[in-house]
Amino acid sequence: MSTVIGYVRKNTFFEKLVASKLFWFLFIAFTFSYPIYKSVVRELPPPLPKLYKVPEYTLINSFNKPFGSKDLEGKLYIAGFAFTSCPTTCPALMEKMDKIQKRVRGLGTNIALVTYTVDPEYDTPDVLFKFARKRHANPYVWTFLTGSEADLKKTIIDGFKVPMGKREPISGNVDGEEVSLIDIAHSEKFVLVDWNGYVRKYYETDKHSINQMMIDVGLLANSNEKK
């Protein structure tokens, strides 16, 4: 009578691994956590270039006090250009600057917003003061500047390298009546300036560009560039 000799097949290492609850726990944890890990450790964009340094300037703020580049040293600031009686683009620009003011609250005194008038003939310190109050501008963050036409042109055209036109009469319709208005050509861009007075980038005023500006402000504020 022959004897049948049998054997028991042992599971391979891989089969044991797949059968393990720990394996599946770690597999699921990795599957869900890896995309989060990639988003956290993604490579940061390169730093914004230093385009050029804005020459020193001193103008007059809405409190009728001298204010200029020296007062902005050590702060990031966003520069904008407008005039209070503007009938065309300025109201929308002011609305956007107001929203920016709210978005930068978390940076405290490390950032400033500065609006330079292109109509010093009309925009006296008192006019700017009333305009700023109407817009609920925080004077510790948002500054309005005026001065002589020569000083403003030197700062805006030569310093920030954006246009500043002359006062031009235009006709407009208010409540069904034709009225004479004043318009002045000027830049509608925002300019990001660093702590040392270097222009870093110009931005359009559409939603996407402003969002990008906020990202750039955050990256700069948290960088090691500040000396």
PAMIKOL-460272 format. One record per residue (C-alpha): residue in one letter; x, y negated, z. Coordinates in pm, 1 decimal. Layout:
<nodes>
 rest        X        Y        Z
    a        X        Y        Z
...
</nodes>
This chain:
<nodes>
 rest        X        Y        Z
    m      0.0      0.0      0.0
    s    152.4   -331.3   -110.3
    t    157.6   -634.0    103.8
    v     64.8   -977.5    -43.1
    i    286.6  -1239.1     98.3
    g    121.0  -1583.9     89.0
    y    237.3  -1932.3    186.3
    v     81.8  -2254.2    305.6
    r    151.6  -2552.7     73.7
    k    277.9  -2852.5    265.0
    n    155.3  -3201.5    177.1
    t    410.2  -3427.5     14.0
    f    524.5  -3748.5    180.0
    f    311.8  -3954.1    -60.3
    e      0.3  -3748.7     14.0
    k     56.4  -3790.1    385.4
    l    106.7  -4163.8    335.1
    v   -213.7  -4206.7    135.8
    a   -406.8  -4008.5    395.8
    s   -285.0  -4237.1    671.8
    k   -524.5  -4500.6    807.2
    l   -228.6  -4725.9    878.5
    f   -132.6  -4720.6    509.9
    w   -475.1  -4840.9    400.6
    f   -484.5  -5105.4    674.4
    l   -150.0  -5246.5    561.7
    f   -247.2  -5220.7    194.0
    i   -568.3  -5418.5    242.4
    a   -396.2  -5674.3    464.5
    f   -125.3  -5732.4    202.9
    t   -374.8  -5752.3    -84.6
    f   -568.6  -6032.4     83.1
    s   -278.2  -6216.9    243.8
    y    -36.0  -6231.0    -50.2
    p   -228.9  -6495.2   -250.1
    i   -247.1  -6709.0     64.7
    y    125.8  -6662.1    121.8
    k    200.4  -6764.4   -237.7
    s     -9.2  -7079.4   -203.9
    v    169.1  -7178.8    116.3
    v    524.5  -7119.0     -1.3
    r    481.6  -7247.9   -357.1
    e    766.1  -7462.8   -475.8
    l    718.8  -7833.9   -410.0
    p    733.1  -8069.1   -708.9
    p   1055.3  -8266.5   -759.4
    p   1071.2  -8602.7   -579.2
    l    942.5  -8908.3   -761.7
    p   1219.6  -9102.4   -935.3
    k   1324.3  -9445.5   -810.9
    l   1231.9  -9660.4  -1109.8
    y   1376.6  -9990.7   -985.8
    k   1380.3 -10213.8   -680.8
    v   1132.3 -10500.5   -651.9
    p   1325.4 -10824.5   -586.6
    e   1263.2 -10992.9   -252.4
    y    964.5 -11226.0   -241.7
    t    768.9 -11434.5      7.3
    l    405.4 -11528.0    -52.6
    i    113.8 -11638.2    169.6
    n   -135.4 -11400.1    329.3
    s   -503.2 -11453.5    406.5
    f   -410.3 -11588.5    751.9
    n   -210.8 -11866.2    582.5
    k    115.8 -11715.9    706.1
    p    429.7 -11631.2    505.9
    f    431.5 -11264.3    407.9
    g    658.1 -11077.0    172.7
    s    885.9 -10787.0     98.0
    k   1064.0 -10816.7    434.4
    d    733.3 -10749.2    611.7
    l    689.1 -10428.7    411.1
    e   1031.6 -10279.9    479.8
    g   1004.1  -9935.3    634.8
    k    655.7  -9874.9    490.0
    l    518.5  -9706.8    183.5
    y    280.7  -9942.3     10.1
    i     32.6  -9941.0   -274.2
    a     17.5 -10262.7   -474.5
    g   -285.9 -10377.7   -671.5
    f   -371.3 -10692.2   -869.3
    a   -702.7 -10877.2   -882.4
    f   -881.3 -11206.2   -814.7
    t  -1186.5 -11271.2   -603.2
    s  -1404.3 -11436.1   -870.0
    c  -1331.9 -11165.6  -1126.9
    p  -1651.6 -11079.6  -1318.0
    t  -1523.6 -10768.8  -1495.7
    t  -1287.0 -10499.6  -1363.7
    c  -1196.8 -10627.0  -1016.3
    p  -1511.5 -10522.4   -827.5
    a  -1449.6 -10159.6   -926.5
    l  -1079.9 -10192.4   -836.5
    m  -1171.0 -10324.5   -493.1
    e  -1411.2 -10035.1   -437.2
    k  -1132.7  -9791.6   -519.1
    m   -884.3  -9969.6   -293.2
    d  -1142.4  -9956.5    -14.0
    k  -1169.6  -9578.2    -57.3
    i   -790.1  -9551.9    -54.7
    q   -787.5  -9751.6    270.4
    k  -1007.9  -9484.6    427.7
    r   -798.9  -9198.0    291.3
    v   -468.7  -9325.5    433.7
    r   -593.4  -9373.5    790.6
    g   -400.0  -9070.9    909.6
    l    -68.4  -9234.7    817.5
    g   -120.8  -9520.5   1062.2
    t    125.9  -9806.2   1023.8
    n    350.7  -9604.8    790.9
    i    159.1  -9725.9    487.2
    a     20.6 -10056.9    363.4
    l   -212.8 -10169.6     87.2
    v   -137.2 -10502.6    -77.4
    t   -357.2 -10693.3   -322.1
    y   -188.3 -10976.4   -513.2
    t   -418.2 -11241.4   -656.2
    v   -360.2 -11353.6  -1013.2
    d   -569.7 -11668.2   -955.5
    p   -388.5 -11879.8   -695.2
    e   -576.3 -12190.1   -809.2
    y   -900.9 -12053.5   -666.1
    d   -783.4 -11782.2   -426.1
    t   -660.8 -11989.0   -133.7
    p   -581.0 -11818.1    199.4
    d   -927.7 -11911.6    326.6
    v  -1098.6 -11762.2     20.5
    l   -894.4 -11444.0     57.8
    f   -972.8 -11427.0    429.8
    k  -1348.8 -11439.6    367.3
    f  -1318.1 -11193.0     80.4
    a  -1119.0 -10948.4    295.0
    r  -1375.2 -10966.1    576.4
    k  -1656.9 -10904.9    330.0
    r  -1474.2 -10594.8    206.9
    h  -1408.8 -10476.0    565.7
    a  -1035.8 -10472.4    494.8
    n   -831.7 -10365.7    796.9
    p   -575.4 -10648.8    834.8
    y   -323.0 -10404.9    984.5
    v   -332.4 -10199.3    664.1
    w   -466.9 -10405.9    374.3
    t   -307.9 -10743.2    301.5
    f   -420.9 -11002.7     46.4
    l   -155.0 -11236.1    -91.1
    t   -158.6 -11568.4   -272.4
    g     98.3 -11841.0   -329.8
    s    210.6 -12076.3   -601.9
    e    151.5 -11967.4   -960.0
    a    527.0 -11963.0  -1019.8
    d    595.5 -11740.9   -717.8
    l    315.6 -11501.6   -806.5
    k    427.2 -11472.4  -1168.3
    k    782.5 -11406.2  -1058.3
    t    663.5 -11135.1   -819.3
    i    402.0 -10974.7  -1043.8
    i    560.1 -11005.1  -1388.8
    d    930.7 -10992.6  -1306.3
    g    905.6 -10787.8   -986.4
    f    636.7 -10527.4  -1054.0
    k    668.2 -10559.4  -1433.1
    v    294.4 -10584.2  -1494.6
    p    105.5 -10860.8  -1680.4
    m    -49.1 -11173.0  -1532.2
    g   -242.6 -11387.4  -1778.4
    k   -379.9 -11739.8  -1772.1
    r   -725.0 -11855.9  -1666.4
    e   -958.9 -11822.2  -1963.6
    p  -1319.6 -11947.9  -1971.2
    i  -1575.9 -11690.8  -2081.8
    s  -1953.3 -11690.3  -2110.8
    g  -2156.6 -11456.7  -1896.7
    n  -2515.7 -11374.7  -1816.9
    v  -2631.0 -11391.3  -1455.3
    d  -2999.2 -11326.2  -1380.7
    g  -3086.9 -11400.5  -1740.9
    e  -2899.1 -11730.6  -1755.9
    e  -2582.2 -11808.6  -1949.0
    v  -2304.5 -11922.8  -1716.7
    s  -1940.1 -12016.3  -1758.1
    l  -1698.0 -11779.7  -1589.9
    i  -1324.0 -11746.3  -1559.3
    d  -1132.3 -11437.0  -1660.0
    i   -762.6 -11360.5  -1619.6
    a   -586.8 -11070.7  -1785.8
    h   -402.8 -10855.5  -1533.4
    s   -289.8 -10500.8  -1467.7
    e   -548.4 -10249.4  -1352.5
    k   -283.2 -10005.0  -1232.7
    f   -181.2  -9921.8   -877.9
    v    190.2  -9923.5   -799.0
    l    346.4  -9698.0   -535.2
    v    647.6  -9858.4   -364.1
    d    868.8  -9683.1   -110.4
    w   1010.9  -9795.4    225.9
    n   1314.4  -9954.7     63.2
    g   1122.8 -10151.8   -199.1
    y   1169.0  -9912.3   -492.0
    v    882.8  -9863.3   -735.8
    r    822.6  -9488.5   -757.4
    k    525.0  -9458.9   -991.6
    y    237.8  -9639.3  -1168.3
    y   -112.4  -9492.0  -1154.3
    e   -428.7  -9538.8  -1352.9
    t   -742.5  -9590.6  -1147.7
    d   -946.9  -9288.9  -1253.8
    k  -1034.3  -9024.5   -994.6
    h   -767.9  -8774.6  -1103.1
    s   -488.7  -9034.4  -1096.6
    i   -589.3  -9164.1   -753.6
    n   -598.8  -8808.8   -617.7
    q   -248.9  -8753.5   -756.0
    m   -135.5  -9076.5   -593.0
    m   -266.7  -8954.7   -257.5
    i    -72.6  -8629.9   -300.7
    d    243.6  -8824.4   -385.2
    v    194.5  -9053.1    -84.7
    g    162.2  -8749.6    142.1
    l    471.7  -8582.7     -2.3
    l    677.1  -8900.4     31.2
    a    554.0  -8967.0    383.0
    n    660.8  -8617.7    490.0
    s    989.1  -8609.3    299.7
    n   1340.3  -8667.2    429.1
    e   1397.7  -8960.9    194.6
    k   1333.7  -9237.4    443.8
    k   1663.6  -9378.1    568.6
</nodes>
